[in-house]
Amino acid sequence: MASDGSALVLLHGGGASGGAWQDVIPLVSGHHAVYAPTAPGHRGGPPVQRRPATATDLVDWAERYLDEQGLQRPHLAGHSMGGYLAIELARRGRAATVCAFAPGGFWASGDGLRARTMSQVGRGTGMIRLVRPIIPLVLKSSIARRRLFQVGACHGDRISAERGVQILDDFLGCTVTREIFSTDDERIAPLDPLPCPVTVAWSEKDVIIPLADYGPKARERLPKATFEILPDVAHDPMMDDPALVARTILAATGAAKD
C-alpha cells in the first residue's frame, strides 16, 4: 500500500478507460505510485449500481476506490469527466493536490454549454460501430488516424493503429455516455477557499471544452486555482503530448522540484 505522499490516482474521461493514461504512466511512475482505475459503466470497469448513473455516483465510486486502496489524500489528476471527479473529491477532503485537464462541469443552468458538449461527446457512435470490423485496417493509415481522432487530438497520426483500436473500443464499450452529465445540475459549484492546491490545465485547441467558453466560469468558481494553457494539444492531451501531460502533473504534485 503506497503512502499518501507518493500516491497518484489518474481519473480518465467519459467514454475512455484507465488505459487512457498508458503513455503517461511510465513518465510519472518514477515519482509516484500510480493508480489508474476504470470507472463504472466504462469498458473494463465495474457495473454501475443504478440507472441512470449520475456524476455524483461516479464521485461516490471514486471515493470508495480510494478507501479500498487505503488512500486518504493522494494526488489526483483527471481528464474531462475525471477532472470533475478530482475536483469533487478534493471538495470532500480526499486530495493532496489536483491537476484537472479540461474538466467538465463548468456550465450554468440554461446556458447550453453542457448540452453542446455532450452532443459532441456522443457524436459518431453509430458510424464507428458500423465500420468497426474494418477499423484495424483503416487505422493503418496515418491520414485516417489524424482525421478520425481530429476532435480529440491535433496529431492523431501520432497514435498507433493498435492504440487507436483500443480508444475506439473504449468509446463503443461505454454504457453511460448518455447518462453522466445529463442535466445542468451536474456541475462544479464554487470552491473557495480551495481544500488543496488545484491546477486546471486547458488544452489550447480544445473544441469540446473550449477555453473561451469554460475559462471564465472556471476562474469564477475556483478563483484560487492555478490555470495553465497547454499549447498545440486538443481535448485529449494524452494523445497529443503525453510528455507535456506528465510534466504538468509533476509540477502540480510538486515532484518536478525533487
Rosetta blueprint (number, residue, H / E / L):
1 M L
2 A L
3 S L
4 D L
5 G L
6 S L
7 A E
8 L E
9 V E
10 L E
11 L E
12 H L
13 G L
14 G L
15 G L
16 A L
17 S L
18 G H
19 G H
20 A H
21 W H
22 Q L
23 D L
24 V L
25 I H
26 P H
27 L H
28 V H
29 S L
30 G L
31 H L
32 H L
33 A E
34 V E
35 Y E
36 A L
37 P L
38 T L
39 A L
40 P L
41 G L
42 H L
43 R L
44 G L
45 G L
46 P L
47 P L
48 V L
49 Q L
50 R L
51 R L
52 P L
53 A L
54 T L
55 A H
56 T H
57 D H
58 L H
59 V H
60 D H
61 W H
62 A H
63 E H
64 R H
65 Y H
66 L H
67 D H
68 E H
69 Q L
70 G L
71 L L
72 Q L
73 R L
74 P L
75 H E
76 L E
77 A E
78 G E
79 H E
80 S L
81 M H
82 G H
83 G H
84 Y H
85 L H
86 A H
87 I H
88 E H
89 L H
90 A H
91 R H
92 R L
93 G L
94 R L
95 A L
96 A L
97 T E
98 V E
99 C E
100 A E
101 F E
102 A L
103 P L
104 G L
105 G L
106 F L
107 W L
108 A L
109 S L
110 G L
111 D L
112 G L
113 L H
114 R H
115 A H
116 R H
117 T H
118 M H
119 S H
120 Q H
121 V H
122 G L
123 R L
124 G L
125 T H
126 G H
127 M H
128 I H
129 R H
130 L H
131 V H
132 R H
133 P H
134 I H
135 I H
136 P H
137 L H
138 V H
139 L L
140 K L
141 S L
142 S H
143 I H
144 A H
145 R H
146 R H
147 R H
148 L H
149 F L
150 Q L
151 V L
152 G L
153 A L
154 C L
155 H L
156 G H
157 D H
158 R H
159 I L
160 S L
161 A H
162 E H
163 R H
164 G H
165 V H
166 Q H
167 I H
168 L H
169 D H
170 D H
171 F H
172 L H
173 G H
174 C L
175 T L
176 V L
177 T L
178 R L
179 E L
180 I L
181 F L
182 S L
183 T L
184 D L
185 D L
186 E L
187 R L
188 I L
189 A L
190 P L
191 L L
192 D L
193 P L
194 L L
195 P L
196 C L
197 P L
198 V E
199 T E
200 V E
201 A E
202 W E
203 S E
204 E L
205 K L
206 D L
207 V L
208 I L
209 I L
210 P L
211 L H
212 A H
213 D H
214 Y H
215 G H
216 P H
217 K H
218 A H
219 R H
220 E H
221 R H
222 L L
223 P L
224 K L
225 A L
226 T E
227 F E
228 E E
229 I E
230 L E
231 P L
232 D L
233 V L
234 A L
235 H L
236 D L
237 P H
238 M H
239 M H
240 D H
241 D L
242 P H
243 A H
244 L H
245 V H
246 A H
247 R H
248 T H
249 I H
250 L H
251 A H
252 A H
253 T H
254 G L
255 A H
256 A H
257 K H
258 D L
